[in-house]
Amino acid sequence: MKHLVALAALSVAAWAQPAAAQSDSAIKQKLIKESVASYPGNCPCPYNTDRAGRSCGKRSAWSRDGGYAPMCYASDISKADVQSYRQRGR
């Protein structure tokens, strides 16, 4: 039980780190999570599933031109995006 409490405390501490102390990779994952969460539909990214449980694939917003452009992959996020996140101080 002690180990679970310690592990949970470490997890919270890692999540609550100031943006300047977080790795680029960790920031990119947070930006992806925020972007997907802000999408109003259920197929923001190709790897998501629709309400029927089918893969979104090419029906996803990410795969279509125009409209919403969610960030689904680390390669979608520029160094400027990471720097902007750090400046916001999250």
C-alpha positions in Angstrom: 0.0 0.0 0.0 2.9 2.4 0.8 4.3 1.8 -2.6 0.9 2.7 -4.3 0.7 6.0 -2.3 4.3 6.8 -3.2 3.7 6.0 -6.9 0.6 8.1 -7.0 2.4 11.0 -5.4 5.2 10.8 -7.9 2.7 10.7 -10.8 0.9 13.8 -9.5 4.3 15.5 -9.0 5.3 14.7 -12.5 2.0 16.1 -13.9 2.3 19.2 -11.9 5.8 20.1 -12.9 6.2 23.6 -14.3 6.2 23.7 -18.0 9.9 24.8 -18.1 10.9 21.6 -16.4 8.9 19.3 -18.6 10.4 17.5 -21.6 9.3 18.4 -25.2 7.8 15.0 -25.5 5.7 15.4 -22.3 4.5 18.8 -23.5 3.6 17.4 -26.9 1.5 14.6 -25.3 -0.3 17.2 -23.3 -1.0 19.3 -26.3 -2.3 16.3 -28.2 -4.6 15.4 -25.3 -5.9 19.0 -25.1 -6.5 19.2 -28.9 -8.3 15.9 -29.0 -10.4 16.8 -26.0 -11.4 20.1 -27.5 -12.8 18.5 -30.7 -16.6 18.5 -30.6 -17.1 15.2 -32.5 -16.0 11.7 -31.9 -13.5 11.2 -34.7 -10.7 13.8 -34.2 -7.9 11.5 -35.1 -7.5 8.4 -37.4 -6.7 6.2 -34.4 -9.9 7.1 -32.5 -13.1 5.1 -32.8 -16.6 6.2 -33.7 -19.7 5.5 -31.5 -20.1 2.1 -33.2 -16.5 1.2 -32.2 -15.2 1.4 -35.8 -11.8 3.0 -36.4 -12.2 6.6 -37.7 -9.3 6.3 -40.2 -9.8 8.5 -43.2 -13.1 9.8 -41.8 -11.3 11.6 -39.0 -11.0 15.4 -38.9 -7.2 15.1 -39.0 -7.5 13.3 -42.3 -9.8 15.8 -44.0 -8.9 19.2 -45.5 -10.6 22.3 -44.1 -12.5 22.7 -40.8 -11.0 21.4 -37.6 -7.3 20.4 -37.6 -6.7 18.6 -34.4 -3.1 17.7 -33.4 -3.1 13.9 -33.3 0.6 13.1 -33.5 3.8 14.5 -32.1 4.9 15.5 -35.6 1.9 17.8 -35.8 3.4 20.0 -33.0 6.1 22.5 -33.9 8.9 23.7 -31.6 7.1 27.1 -31.5 4.0 25.3 -30.1 6.1 23.7 -27.4 7.7 27.1 -26.6 4.3 28.8 -26.5 3.1 26.2 -24.0 6.2 26.8 -21.8 5.6 30.5 -21.9 2.0 30.0 -20.7 3.5 28.4 -17.7 1.2 25.4 -17.4 
